[in-house]
């Protein structure tokens, strides 16, 4: 089975670099499943898990926005932030979810509301990845 290199990079560090057989991401236009020799593309990503299949293993990474660049032999995800399941602190993620829900319930100005919505999406994404 053919494969390609997958790298997930944030402004702080390279979070992931492995050879894979398939990558599944949530782009702003919908779900993308990428196999070897996929046509090159660049698209923005949603706050959602990235699923990477490599042989019999499946890696799930919480990616909080950014872009994916697909090349013939390599995929690079430039993420605002990304966390491996093993790096997610469930208590911190639950606390962030609670804070975001409280801010949303308060319904202050639009800017705070949008920030709270994004914070809630990030917290839910981290919890979803940790529970997989």
C-alpha positions as CSV (number, residue, x, y, z in Angstrom):
1,X,0.0,0.0,0.0
2,X,1.4,3.4,-0.9
3,X,1.8,6.1,1.7
4,X,2.7,9.8,2.2
5,X,4.2,12.0,4.9
6,X,1.8,13.9,7.1
7,X,3.0,16.9,9.1
8,X,1.0,19.0,11.5
9,X,2.7,22.3,12.4
10,X,1.7,25.1,14.8
11,X,3.4,28.5,15.3
12,X,5.1,26.9,18.4
13,X,6.2,23.5,17.1
14,X,5.9,20.5,14.9
15,X,3.1,18.5,16.6
16,X,3.1,15.4,14.3
17,X,5.2,13.8,11.5
18,X,4.4,10.3,10.4
19,X,3.9,8.3,7.2
20,X,0.3,7.6,6.6
21,X,-2.1,5.8,4.2
22,X,-5.1,8.1,4.6
23,X,-6.1,11.5,6.2
24,X,-9.6,12.7,7.0
25,X,-10.1,16.4,7.8
26,X,-13.1,18.8,8.0
27,X,-12.5,21.6,5.6
28,X,-14.8,24.7,5.5
29,X,-16.5,23.2,2.4
30,X,-17.0,19.8,4.0
31,X,-15.2,16.5,4.8
32,X,-12.1,15.5,2.9
33,X,-10.6,12.0,2.7
34,X,-7.1,12.1,1.3
35,X,-5.4,9.1,-0.1
36,X,-1.9,8.8,-1.8
37,X,-1.6,10.6,-5.1
38,X,-4.5,13.0,-4.3
39,X,-4.6,16.0,-6.5
40,X,-2.7,19.0,-5.0
41,X,-4.9,21.5,-3.1
42,X,-5.0,24.0,-0.3
43,X,-8.1,24.7,1.8
44,X,-8.9,26.2,5.2
45,X,-9.9,23.8,8.0
46,X,-12.6,23.9,10.6
47,X,-12.1,23.3,14.3
48,X,-12.3,19.5,14.2
49,X,-10.4,16.3,14.7
50,X,-8.0,15.2,12.1
51,X,-8.0,11.4,11.6
52,X,-4.8,9.8,10.3
53,X,-4.7,6.1,9.3
54,X,-1.4,4.4,9.1
55,X,-1.4,0.7,8.7
56,X,-3.5,-0.8,11.5
57,X,-3.1,2.4,13.6
58,X,-5.4,5.4,13.8
59,X,-4.2,8.7,15.2
60,X,-6.7,11.4,16.1
61,X,-5.4,15.0,16.6
62,X,-7.5,18.0,17.8
63,X,-6.8,20.7,15.2
64,X,-8.2,24.1,15.9
65,X,-8.4,25.8,12.5
66,X,-5.7,26.5,10.0
67,X,-5.0,25.2,6.5
68,X,-4.2,21.9,4.8
69,X,-1.8,21.7,1.9
70,X,-2.0,18.5,-0.1
71,X,1.0,17.7,-2.3
72,X,1.5,14.5,-4.3
73,X,3.8,12.9,-1.6
74,X,3.1,15.0,1.5
75,X,0.4,16.6,3.5
76,X,1.1,19.7,5.6
77,X,-1.4,21.0,8.1
78,X,-0.6,24.5,9.3
79,X,-2.8,24.7,12.4
80,X,-3.5,27.6,14.8
81,X,-3.1,25.0,17.5
82,X,-3.1,21.2,17.6
83,X,-3.0,18.6,20.4
84,X,-2.4,14.8,20.4
85,X,-4.9,12.9,22.4
86,X,-2.2,12.0,24.9
87,X,-1.5,15.7,25.5
88,X,-5.1,16.7,26.3
89,X,-5.9,17.4,29.9
90,X,-9.5,16.4,30.3
91,X,-10.1,18.6,33.4
92,X,-8.7,21.7,31.7
93,X,-10.8,21.0,28.6
94,X,-14.0,20.5,30.7
95,X,-13.2,23.8,32.6
96,X,-12.8,25.7,29.3
97,X,-16.1,24.2,28.0
98,X,-17.9,25.4,31.2
99,X,-16.4,28.9,31.0
100,X,-17.4,29.2,27.3
101,X,-20.9,28.0,28.0
102,X,-21.2,30.6,30.8
103,X,-20.0,33.4,28.5
104,X,-22.5,32.3,25.8
105,X,-25.4,32.2,28.4
106,X,-24.5,35.8,29.5
107,X,-25.0,37.0,25.8
108,X,-22.9,40.2,26.0
109,X,-21.7,41.9,22.8
110,X,-21.1,40.2,19.5
111,X,-17.3,40.1,19.8
112,X,-17.4,38.3,23.2
113,X,-20.1,36.0,21.8
114,X,-18.0,34.9,18.8
115,X,-14.9,34.4,21.0
116,X,-17.0,32.3,23.4
117,X,-18.4,30.3,20.5
118,X,-14.9,29.5,19.2
119,X,-13.6,28.7,22.7
120,X,-16.5,26.2,23.1
121,X,-15.8,24.6,19.7
122,X,-12.1,24.2,20.7
123,X,-13.0,22.7,24.0
124,X,-15.5,20.3,22.5
125,X,-13.0,19.3,19.8
126,X,-10.4,18.5,22.5
127,X,-12.9,16.5,24.6
128,X,-14.1,14.6,21.4
129,X,-10.5,13.6,20.5
130,X,-9.6,12.6,24.1
131,X,-12.7,10.4,24.3
132,X,-11.9,8.5,21.1
